[in-house]
Structures are given as C-alpha cells and as structure tokens.
Amino acid sequence: MTDQPVQPEQPDQSRQVGPVQQTETAPATPGPSPDPLDTALRLVRAQTAVVKRFDASLSGLHGVSLADFTMLLHLSQAPSSRMRRVDLAEALGLTASGVTRGLAPLERIGLVTREAAARDARVAYAALTPTGRERLAEMLHTARQVAADHFAAGQWSPEDLGRLSTLLTRLGGTAPGQRLA
C-alpha cells in the first residue's frame, strides 16, 4: 500500500428542489479585458486560414486564386460587367499597378479583356468576357461549397454567422446589402 494523501470527499453541491435537481455554480468572474493586438492577430490568422482554404479549392479546380476570383466577382457585379481599373483597385483595396498585375493573367487566359474608354483614351476598363462569366459561375459554386464547409452548421449557428457578419462589416467588410447574386 502506498502513502497517498487521502482526498477529502467533496460536498455534494446539488440539492433536490421538488422534482428538478439544481446545481450550484460559482459566480462568473470577469476575466482580463481583451488585448486589441491579440484580437487583431487572431483575426489575421483566421483570415489567412480562410484564404488558404479558398486558394486550395479554387486553384485546384479552376486554376485561379481567391484574389483572382474576387476581381472577377467585382467585375460581374458592375454595370455591364466592366469597371474602370482605378475603381476596381479602390473596391479591392489595391493600387492601380496591383490591379494591372492581377488582371494580366486573367486577360491571358481570356477571362477578362481590356477596353479603352470611348471618350478618353487614358481611361482603361477591365471587362468580364463571356468565358469569364461562365467560369465565374463554376467558381461561385466551388466558393459557396468552401464557405459552407468552413462555416458548417454543426459548429456555427445562424446567429453566430449573423453576429460575425455584423462585426466584420464594422471592421470595413462588405455591407450586407452587397451580397453575392
């Protein structure tokens, strides 16, 4: 037999009240206030994880990145499926040269075309081609599946998603009125 200290028996914190049994719980104690830097870094890590999931599926099935998909999506939602490159840059939070670099491979594979403005040759439009529109429909199906898998119903309630959407909008995300078609 070993010399183990005997643990005192814990008192039963349950008490019978009528047919229902209640359990006493310790009062909730407020923890330390959240660290904004830690919160921001968690958001960045979460964003990186989401981007990796989308990139893996979109590149594996369609040969495009999430950034490419986002450009195509913005073009599809614009009037006549075309935007001035400077407006596309603004919508995506990129520089004009960043948009030019991003559109170049999409132009090479025929998903986007460059159009000059009729009134001002200095203005260039990026326009979604018919092939781009067809491929985007396929990409949207994949993207919706990735999102559904990521936000699986067993882990995320509709209330959770609504709350997350609201918080992301407060951080500068797309407003709820600008949902995908």
N, C-alpha and C positions, 0 to 999 in steps of 0.2 A: 504494500500500500504506500502511495506517495504522500508527502506532506503538502497537499494543496490547500490553500485557504478556502474556507467554506464561504460561498457567496450567500449573503443574506437573501432570504426569499423576498421578492419584490411584492409590495402590497398590490392587491387587485384594484386597479383604478376604474373598474367597471362597476356600475351599480344598476341594479334592476329597478326600473321605474315602470310599473304596470307591465304590459306585455312587451314593451320596447326596451331594449338594453341601450344605455348611453355610455359613451366612453369619454372620460375627461381628457382634454388635450391641453398642452402648455399654450399659453397665450402667444400669439405671433409677435416676435420681436423684430423690429425693423433692422435690416442689415445696413451695411455702409452704403452711402449713396453711390450710384453707378459712376464709373470713371468715363468721361466722354471720349478719351483717347482709346481706351479699351473697347468701348462700344463702336467707335469708328473703325478700328482694326478688325473687329469681328465682322462688321458689315463688308469690309474689303475682302476678307477671307471667304465669306459667303458668296459674294459676287464672283470671285474667282472660281469657286466650285461650280456655280451655275453656268458660267461661261464655258468651262471645260466640258460640262455635260452637253451643252448645245453644240459646241465646236465638234466634239467627237461624233455626234449623230449627223449633224449637217454635212460635215466634211466626208464622213464615211459613205453616206447615201447620195449626196448631191454635189460634192466637190467644192463646197463653199464654207466660209467661216460664219460665225454669228455676226461679225461686223458686216460681211457681205450681205447676209440675209437682212440685217437691219436697214442697210442702204436700199435694197430692193423693196422692202416693205414701205419705207418712207416714200419712195417714188410711186409705188402702187396707190398710195392714199392721196397723192397730189392730184390736182385737176389735170386731166389729160395724161396722167401718169408721167409727168415730167416736172422738173424743178430746176431753177437756176442753181448752179453749183454752189454759189455763195449761200443760198437759202438752205440747201441740203447740208452744207457744213454747219450752219447755225443750228439746224434741227438736231444734228448728231453730236454737237459739241466738239467739232473738229475744226482744224484750219482748212482753208481753201486748198492748200497743197496736200493735206491729208486726204481730202475727198478725191482729189485728182489721182493720187496714188492708189486709193481704194477702188476707184471706178475703172482704172486701166485694165486690170484682169477681167472684170465683168464685161467691158467692151470687147476685149479679145475673144471671149467665148460667146459673144452675141446676145448677152442678156440685157445690155444697156447700150445705147447709142448716144453720141454727142450731137447736139443740134445747136446751130448758131441762131441768135435772135434775129428776126426779120428787120427790126428797126435799128439794132445796134450790134455790130459785128464783135464788139468787145465782150458781149454777154454770151455765155455758153450755158446751154441747158443739158441736163442728163435726162434721158428719156428711157423708160422701160420698153423693151421690144416685145413683140408678140411671143417670142420664145421665152423671154424673161418672165412674162406674165404666166405662161404655162408652168415653167419650172418653179416659180414662186408659189403657185398653188400646191405643188408637191412638197415644197419646203415647209409651207404652212402646216400641212398635215403632220410632217415629222416634228416640227417645233411644238405643236399642240400636244403631241404624244409625250415628248420630253418633259414639257411643263406638267402634264397630268401625272407622269411618273414621279417627278420631283415633289409635287405637292399632293401626294397620294392621300385619298380620303381617310385612310386609317390613321394618318399622322397629322393631318391638317383639317380642321373643321371649316365650314364656310365662314364662320365668324373669324377664325384665325386669318384666313386669306383676306377677308374684308379689312380687318384691322391692319394687316401688313401692307395692303394696297394703300390704305389711307396714310400710314406712316411714310411709305416710300414717296407718295405724292408730296407730302410736306417737305421731304428732302430734295425735291426737284424732279421727281419721276413724272412720267406721262400722266396727265389728268385722266380720271376715269372716263370722261366723255370721249376720249380718243382711243377707244378700244379697237381691236382688230376686227375687220369685217368677216 
